Amino acid sequence: MSLRWGEVSALLVRPPDARAMLAFAHGAGAGIEHPFMSDMAQRLAGRGIATFRYHFPYMEARALSGRRRPPDRPPVLVETVRTAVAKAGALAGGLPLFAGGKSMGGRMTSAAAAEAPLPGVAGLIFFGFPLHAPGRPERAAERAAHLSGVTVPMLFLQGTRDALAHLDLIEETCASLGPLATLHRLEGADHSFRVLKRSGRTNEEVADEITARVAAWTDR
């Protein structure tokens, strides 16, 4: 995928029976081939949802050099989202188009949509919205402020043990957004959607719950 800053990698997974397309951004610390991203793309394909996963420039540089780099500045991240969404839309071939991502990728997608609507996008999907840094819940209002500028429906998939989004704060945030926001709580899951053994649930069950909820929501 071509950007003003050069080329970045992207991966398209499109099942034969695709009925929707998701422009799917990665989180701050792991790229498009991270196990969560790869597994979720395959699970969503099983539900008829195509995915277009793409790197942000700093992650592309990290993948090529093997050296860790901090995330790009927000304007670079936001412009990357816009370019990726446009590319996903072109590849969608008329399928309903959605955008979102894991953690930071989701937040940058919402930042882009708040600045100006993402053309053709019917809704945003957040796989663990990072409402605040660990131990810094006082930053939640600041992180959430831009969401009021989003004009399409939003699906928040949040673990009840997410250290980057205290449950009461994410509930308050979604309530403030009115009917545009749908919050799906993943009982016992953390920010990586992992559960403790004593919870009586498995990580596999959580992943299945996520994909089922995404499929049902996009069908609506």
Protein Blocks (a to p, Z undefined) as FASTA:
>chain_A
ZZfkbccdddddddfklcbdcdddddfkbcfkbfklmmmmmmmmmnopacdddddfklmm
mmmnopacddddfklmmmmmmmmmmmmmmmnnopacddddehjlmmmmmmmmmmpccehi
abdcdehiafbcehilmlmmmmmmmmmmpcbdcdddddfklcklcfklmmmmmmmnmmmb
ccdddehiafkopacfklopafklmmmmmmmmmmmmmmZZ
